[in-house]
């Protein structure tokens, strides 16, 4: 699914992701993470300018 890419996650975060992926019925952690990222990126892609993207990232708590 990730084309061979690997992303390291803190073990506690990975445990939380596994828990919710199982609860939600995802076939794998990778499927859950991919879906979550797609949803977040869709929000950001609605922005027309870099400034709007920065505001959205601030609103989502990703940047200060």
Backbone torsions as a table, in degrees:
resi	resn	phi	psi	omega
1	UNK	NA	-39.1	-179.9
2	UNK	-93.7	7.1	178.4
3	UNK	63.0	32.4	178.3
4	UNK	89.2	-6.2	177.6
5	UNK	-71.0	149.1	177.7
6	UNK	-127.6	140.2	177.3
7	UNK	-126.1	127.3	179.1
8	UNK	-85.5	132.5	176.5
9	UNK	-121.1	142.8	172.8
10	UNK	-54.4	143.2	-174.8
11	UNK	-61.3	-34.9	178.4
12	UNK	-68.8	-40.4	177.2
13	UNK	-64.9	-42.7	179.3
14	UNK	-60.5	-41.4	178.6
15	UNK	-62.4	-41.5	178.4
16	UNK	-65.2	-43.0	179.5
17	UNK	-62.2	-45.2	179.1
18	UNK	-58.7	-44.5	-179.4
19	UNK	-57.3	-51.4	-176.2
20	UNK	-74.2	-30.6	175.2
21	UNK	-63.4	-42.1	177.7
22	UNK	-64.6	-47.0	-179.2
23	UNK	-59.6	-42.0	-176.5
24	UNK	-79.6	-8.8	176.4
25	UNK	85.4	18.9	176.5
26	UNK	-71.4	148.5	-178.4
27	UNK	-75.9	-18.1	-179.4
28	UNK	-160.1	163.9	174.1
29	UNK	-61.8	-40.7	-179.1
30	UNK	-60.1	-40.6	178.9
31	UNK	-64.4	-42.8	179.0
32	UNK	-63.4	-47.4	-179.2
33	UNK	-63.4	-42.9	179.1
34	UNK	-60.8	-44.0	179.7
35	UNK	-64.9	-43.9	179.4
36	UNK	-61.5	-42.9	178.9
37	UNK	-66.3	-39.8	177.9
38	UNK	-59.8	-42.5	179.5
39	UNK	-64.5	-43.4	180.0
40	UNK	-66.7	-42.0	179.5
41	UNK	-65.4	-34.5	178.2
42	UNK	-61.0	-38.7	177.5
43	UNK	-63.1	-45.1	-178.2
44	UNK	-69.0	-35.0	-177.5
45	UNK	-70.2	-13.2	176.5
46	UNK	-72.7	-16.6	-178.8
47	UNK	-74.9	144.9	-179.6
48	UNK	-94.5	-24.3	-176.5
49	UNK	-129.7	164.2	177.1
50	UNK	-61.8	-36.1	179.2
51	UNK	-63.7	-41.2	177.5
52	UNK	-64.6	-38.7	177.9
53	UNK	-61.8	-45.4	179.2
54	UNK	-61.2	-40.5	178.6
55	UNK	-64.2	-41.8	178.1
56	UNK	-64.0	-42.1	178.1
57	UNK	-62.7	-39.1	176.6
58	UNK	-64.8	-44.2	179.6
59	UNK	-61.9	-33.2	178.1
60	UNK	-83.1	-6.5	178.4
61	UNK	85.8	12.9	-178.9
62	UNK	-81.8	-30.2	176.9
63	UNK	-134.6	156.5	-178.6
64	UNK	-95.9	NA	NA
